[in-house]
Amino acid sequence: LDSVWTHDGMLLQKSQQAPGMATGTLNTFNSRPIMVPSGNAFWIAGFDDTGGTSTKGRMCYKSTDYNPANIVPLLKSDDLVGGIPVDRPSGIGFDFMVSDVNENYIQEVLLDTGSTANDGIIYLNGNILARESEPAPNNDNWDNFDRMVVNSSGSYAFSGDTDGNTGGDEFICYNGNLVIQEGDTIAGVELVAGSSLSVLSINNTDRLIHQWSVNSVDTLFLTCNPLEPETTSFKLMASGDTVDLDGDMIADATITDLNASGAASFGYWLADDGFLYAEVDLDYGSGEIEAIIKLELPECGPG
């Protein structure tokens, strides 16, 4: 019985009445829950409006008081976006984010256009930021979208591919600008053809965290000014690096894998306090173990 829980207990469970839907519409799953500092909760859920248990559509839910009677859908299948209904059954994607303050809401959405060539969009607070097959800033067209993030001031970033040369089609778009692309060199690391972005995060001071697989090596970067990534980026860590865990300036273990993934979670949620927490695999010389490590980030400042 797939369900979502809070400190007050169970909030919603599969086969219960789907909140905000017609009587007899049942909840079919609950996934990707988050909570922002106000205490408001958000998650992706499914519904069956025939009274069965198979998912006929999805929604992004919001709860302000953990009372099931007051759960409301922010966006759901069949809602109109740009005059086109959100697709069934999977029009509401699992990639979404709500900012700490102001609750800016960014979402991966598929529209019922009748074609997979132009149905994917990036949705922000009721507006379409980008749509498959439409022009991207580099004179190519948007082809698909992967990760998307937004902060409390409304600055956003998203990733994906354009329909351009496959050796340079992977990108990060920040506030309408293509700021990093496959083939660029960031903090001395060339994002060679075939490099792919797996995790993206933004904090409330517009710092970007982005993790790439480069020649099968996971590499994590901090970019202080997303509009100047070539000169304001740091390589934070990569698989194969060593790490000092007790402050004696001597390596204690080797990082064998960076486990963060945007495919099934947010990967990283970058705070504003100058630290980042990361799940990694470490090898002290006798095999891998999983660990969560705390990284003190480089200071972002003039020069």
GIRAGI-V103111 format. One line per field, one symbol per residue. phi: phi as a letter, one per 20 degrees, with the letter a starting at -180 (. if undefined). burial: 1 if it has 9 or more other C-alpha atoms within 8 Angstrom, else 0. Layout:
phi=???
burial=???
This chain:
phi=.gbcccfeofebcgnegfgmdggnedfdabblfccegfnfdcaecdbcednedefeacbdeccdcmegfdfcefbbgnfecmndfffdedfefeebbcfgcmlfcdbecdeeenbffbeecddclndeebbgnefefemedfdbcddbbbdfenfcbbcqceeegfebefbcdclndfeccgofdclndeefgnfcedbbbcdedmeddbdcedlmdfcdcddfcfecffdcdceeabfofecedcmemdfdbdfeaeefbefcaemccfedenccdcecddceocofcebddddefgfebgm
burial=001110000111111011100000111111011011000111111111100010111111111101110111101110101001111111111011111110011111111100000111111100010111110100011111101111110011111111100111111111000111111111100011111111111111011111111100111111111100100111110110111100000011111111011100011101100111111111110001000000000000000
